[in-house]
Amino acid sequence: STMFLVGLSGGIASGKSTVVAVLRELGCAVIDADVIARQVVQPHSKAHQQILQHFGTEILLENGEINREALGNIIFSQPEKRRLLNSITHPEILKEMLKQVLKYFVLGYRYVILDIPLLFETRGLTRFMKYTVLVYCDPPTQLARLMKRNRLGTAEAEARISSQLPLDEKRKWATHVIDNSGDWESTRRQVLRLHARLEDSLDFLWARLAVGTAVAGLGGLVFLLLRHFIS
């Protein structure tokens, strides 16, 4: 009974969603940190209440949900606010991610892909990944795609890109790189090759985790793992 974790990341407008779509088509287990990030800040949640305390009600939509665009504009221009938001949301996101990892383990998956946009910025989670994958594209392509996708001017697009670690820097830390600078077919071929390598891998993160579950009880194991992940 073996399983390992694969961290997947990229940069804004680098094309990570394209890679994830292919991986899902191939039947891979993918945990999307962005989706979880939206779930943990729903109205009446612990994170939602803390965000309102620090950022005010002006970031709310009429239905009570957080206006991600308004909040994004604040944290992109104010690094200290970005760090504050991360300190509120990251523990809740990690708890939910761990629950999903355990679910896929029980279902018998050999590996789980964790889609984490800021994997290389935070660096804390990389030590739990057997492999890390970067979805890369060259800087001019990244800028052009972001301007087109979000209808931004050059200065605003460059500011958003500069708020993240440069893709060329992230490339140094990744064990695998998917170059998404070209066309879709080129990217797809690279993903297929990566998938084949992962399927053939015999490496694992938690050997015989099921034995520990049976002995310690699932509740105790989850508590210990949560402390390990968050510490």
PEZI-V186795 format. One record per helix or strand. SS is the DSSP state (H for helix, E for strand). FROM is the first residue (numbers start at 1). TO is the last residue. If there is no record, write none. Layout:
SS;FROM;TO
SS;FROM;TO
//
This chain:
E;4;9
H;16;25
E;29;32
H;33;39
H;46;55
H;57;59
E;60;60
E;66;66
H;68;77
H;79;106
E;111;115
H;119;122
H;126;128
E;131;136
H;139;150
H;154;162
H;167;173
E;176;179
H;184;200
H;209;216
H;218;230
//
